[in-house]
Amino acid sequence: MSPLKTETPSHAHTQLDEYGVSQLVDALVGDQIDAIEAVHGARGQIAQAVEAALPRIEAGGRLIYVGAGTSGRLALLDSVELYPTFSWPKDRAIAVMAGGKAAVYQAIEGAEDNREQGATDIAAVKPGARDVVLLLAASGTTPYVLAAAQKARDLGALTVGIANNPGSPLLTVAEIGITLDTGPELISGSTRLKAGTAQKIALNTFSSALMVKLNKVYGNLMVDLKATNAKLVQRAVRLTMLATGADEALVRGTLKLCDHHVKVAIVALARNIDVAQARARLDAAKGSVRTALAD
């Protein structure tokens, strides 16, 4: 049986254990270039996934992430970061991971091989026609993820499979397959390296593109963040100043009136209207700052 590309021993740097620290770091960093190139090669598939996901999410659907091991932790990370970055509702970004919550902190041996549990776990979150299920597996053969993909698809959800081996089962089971062909790992078989890097870039790209299309960004400014700490409050001030040209004192005062909602502050300041009127304009514009600012 031929090994998967991600499991095939690399012919590069076969004396890695003899390298000095500087040479070792150079080799490991240099190998990550393949991860970037793999995502670049998959950009058409990622765009297809965004286009397919957008109407479902606009209709109130959820993003549901599924994975095991490193892939599961990367999926969880993307789901968690959507709230502070884009004010995305926590109940509309759900992570399902082989082994459950305990697997976030330690490896749960055998969890990824449990097909029945994969189907059970995804069924428990009740995916439906408006939901988008993102399924990650570097090998593309993980039984837990494959079963979850099939069950989610049977229940009518849009399924997007992300794998690092061309032609792997996950890319066929899912409605849309994203192939991140990173090839052999420099440390043979360790898919937490460039395979994981490629998955992280692909997830960043997919979710960020989706949020831009959902009017979470104005120009290239992150205007729908949740200012949950001092750093983010300062960021909200800076973004509002950049968007409006208003001075800091005025910006801070306006942000306080709208619970530090950057979108609202921008529209209020740019249109010289009160916060309630700014919110009304944004609601009418489906959250688009650009539309709310237009005459």
N, C-alpha and C positions, 0 to 999 in steps of 0.2 A: 504494500500500500504506500503510495507516494505521499510524503509529508506535505502539509500545507505550506504555502510560501512563507507565512509568518513563523513557521517552525523549522524551516530549512536552515541548516548552518550557513552562516555568512562566510564568504571567501575573502572579505576585507578584514584587515587587522587581526589576522589569526594568531599573532603573538601579543595580544592585548595585555595579557598579564605581565609582560616584561616591560611595558611602557613606563616612562617617568610620568609624574603627575601632569606636567604641562602637555605632553604628547597625548596622554590619556584623555584629558579634558578636550583637547582639540578634536580628537577622533569622535568622542561622544556627541559633542556639539555639532560637528560637521555632518554626522549621520542624520541629524534632525532635519536637514534640508530636504531629505526624501519625503518627510511627512508633509512639508509645505507643498512640494510638487504633487504629491498624491491628492491633496485636497484641491489644488488648482486643476488637476485633471478631472475631478469630479464636480466641478462647479456647475455644469449643465444639469446634472442629476439633483444637486442641491437646490438649484433654481426651480426645477420641476416640483420638488417637494414643497417649497415655499408657496408656489402658485396653487398647488392642490390643497394645502393646509389653510390658506388664507380665508376662503369663504366659510369653511367650517368653524374656524375660530371667531370670525366676525359674527357668526350666528350663535355664539355663546358656548362653543365647544371648549374642551380642555386639552392641554398638552400632557400626555401620559408617557413617562420614560420607563424603559425596561432594560435591565442589564444584569450581569453577574461579574463579581470581582472588580478589576480595574474599570471595565466598561460601565458597570453599575454605579461605581462611585463617581465617575465622570458625568454620567447621566444625572445623578442626584445633584451634583454641583450646579449643573446648568439650570435645573428646576428651581433650586433654592435662590439663585442669584437674580431671577427674573423679578422678584418682588422689590428689593431695594433699588434695582437699576431702572425698572420700568413701571413700578407700582402695579405689577401684574398680580391679580388675586391669588393668594396662596392655594385656594381650593381649586384653581384652574391650572396648576402645575404640580403634578403628582409623580412621585418616583416609586417604582416597584422593583425591588432588588432580590435576587436569589439569596436566601438565608435571612431575609428580613433586616430589621434595624441593626442587629448585632453584627451583620456582615459589613457594615460601614467601617467598623473599627478593627475587625479581625477576619481572617479568611475562615469561611464556614465550609469545611471540606465536604464535597459531594453535593452541595446545594445546586450547583449549576447543571448537574446531570439529572435532576428530578423533573422530568417532563410534566408529570401530573401536577406538581406544585406550581409550575409555570402557568399552566392553564387555570388552576384554581386562583392563584394570586391576581391574575389580570381580570378574571371574571368578578372578583370581589370588588373591584372599583367600577364595575358596570360601564364599560366603554360602549358608546353608541355612535350613531351616524354623524354627529357633530364633532366627535373627538378625533384627535390625531395621536397615534401611538408611535413613539420613536423607540426602536429596538436596536440595541447595540451589542455586538459580539465580534471581537477581533477575528476569531476563527471563522465566524459565520456558521458554525456548526453546534453551538451550545444548546443542548436539549431544552433547558428551561426557557431560553429565549425563543427558540423555534416554536415550542408549544404555545407560548404567550402570543406570538405573532399570529399563529393560525386561529387561536380562539378570538383574538381581537378582530381579526378580519371576518370571521364567521358572525360576529356580533355587529358588523357594519361600520366599524371605525376605519379611518384611513390609517394604513400601516406603512411606516417608513423604516426599512432595514438599513443599518449602517455596519459594514463589515470590511475587513482588510484583505480578504482573499477573493479574487475574482471568481465568479461562478459558484460561490458557496451557497448552501441551501437557504440561508436567511434572505439573500438577495432575490430568491425566487418565491419564497413563501410570502414575503411582504409585497404589497401593491407597488411600492416604489423602492428600488434598491439603490443605495449609494455605495459605490465601490471605492475604498481608499486603499489603493494598491501600494502599500509601503514596502513590500518585499521582505527579505530576511532581516532579522534584527542583528545589530552589531554584537550584542550579547545574546547568543542564539536562543530563540524561543521566548525572550522576555518582552512580551507585548505591552508591558507598562511603559516601554520606551517609545520608539517613533510611531508604533501603531496607536498607542494611547494619545500621543501628541496630535496625530492626525484626527482622531476622534474629537478631541477637545476643540480643535480649530473648526471642524465641520459643525459641531454643536453651536459654537459661538456664532458662526456664519448663519446657520439656519435660524436660530432664535432671534438674533439681532436683526436680520433682514425682515423677519416676520413682524417684529415690534416696530420697525420703521414704517412698514406698510399699514400698521395699525395706529399710526399717528402718534407714536410715542417719542418721536424725534422731530425737531424743527430745524431745518437746514441740516447741520450735523451736530446739533446741540441736544443733549439728553435732558428733555424738558418734562419728563413724567416720573422723575425719581422720587423715592420716599426719603425725606430728610429725617432719618432716624437717629442721627448722632451729630456731634459738633462738626465733624469733617463734612458731612453731607449738607448740613445747613450752610456752611461756607461755600460749598459747591453750588448750592441753589442760588445764593447771592451772586456768585460770579457768573453763572449762566444767564441769570436775568439781566445783569448789567451788560453782558455781551450782546444779548438779543435786543435790548432796548436803548442802550446808551445812557440810561438814567444813572444818577449818582448813587453811591452806596447807601446813604441814609434813607433816601426815598425807596430804594429797592427793599431794604430791610423792613421798613414800615409796611410796605405793601404785602410782602411775604407773610408777615405776622397776621395780617388780616385774612389771609387765605390759607392758613395752616401750611405755609411754605410750599404751596403747589405752584411750581414754576410756570406751568402753562397759564394759569389764571393770572398770575402777576404780570407776565409778559403782555397778555391781551389788555389787562387793565391799564398798564402804563402806556403801552403803544397807542391805544385808542383813547386814552384819557377818560376812562369810565370807571365806575366803581366795581368792586369785586363781584357783586351779584350779577351785574350786567355782563361782566367778562365770562362768568360761568355760563350764563344763558347763551352767549354767542358760541362758546365752545361746545355746548350741548347740541346746538343747532348745526354745528359744523362737524359733528361726530368726532370731536376731540382733535380736529386738525387746527393747529395754531395758524397756519398759513391761510386757511379758509376763513377762520374767525377774524383775521386781521383785514381781510379784503372788504372793499366797499360793497 
